[in-house]
Amino acid sequence: MQLIQKFLNFFSRANTKLIPFTATSSAIFIPAMFVMPHFQKDILFSFFKTVYVLSFSPFRIGDKIRVNNKEGVVENIDMQFVVLKNKKCKIFIPTSTVYNSVLEIVED
């Protein structure tokens, strides 16, 4: 019982310090509760698209492909990017973009 009384006395004396803290933390955490699920969904979908492209891609390193009017020879395929190399430069295309786009394998 004394422990509860001490606890209540502490918060009654510290009440003026707790109100700004509570207001500040509420201003930060309540909007975050609504925003975070949206970002988590995007991250999760992007991860699954990447795994799909890596697992079932119809192209291999060394193939010449065209994605969104960007053409080049596939130099690397990893979790974040498909790297194409053409005569002028290297092109980094996100794997989620490859998943969502029309992909052409160019035959020479």
C-alpha positions, -999 to +999 in steps of 0.1 A: +000+000+000+028+024+008+044+016-026+012+027-044+010+058-023+046+067-031+039+061-068+009+083-067+027+111-048+055+110-073+032+115-102+012+141-085+044+162-080+057+154-114+024+161-132+036+193-147+065+176-163+045+147-176+019+167-195+043+182-221+060+148-224+027+130-230+016+157-255+048+155-274+049+117-275+013+116-286+020+141-314+048+118-326+034+083-321-002+087-331+005+098-367+032+071-369+006+044-362-013+054-393+018+059-416+038+028-407+014+002-421+015+019-454+053+018-456+055-017-443+031-029-470+052-012-497+084-027-483+069-062-481+055-061-517+088-048-530+106-077-513+083-103-528+086-088-563+123-089-560+123-126-549+100-134-578+122-116-603+153-134-590+136-168-589+116-168-621+133-143-644+132-152-680+166-136-686+201-143-674+234-124-670+246-117-705+212-115-722+202-083-740+169-069-726+148-038-729+128-025-699+109+009-701+128+018-733+161+012-716+182-014-734+214-031-725+231-063-716+223-077-682+255-073-661+242-081-626+209-091-609+206-086-572+180-078-545+178-041-554+187-036-590+190-052-624+222-036-639+222-032-676+253-020-696+251-004-730+277+014-751+272+047-732+266+038-695+253+015-669+216+015-661+203+005-627+167-006-628+150-015-595+138-051-595+103-041-585+102-020-617+113-050-638+084-069-622+059-042-630+071-035-666+070-051-700+103-069-704+117-076-739+145-100-746+163-086-776+176-111-802+205-099-823 
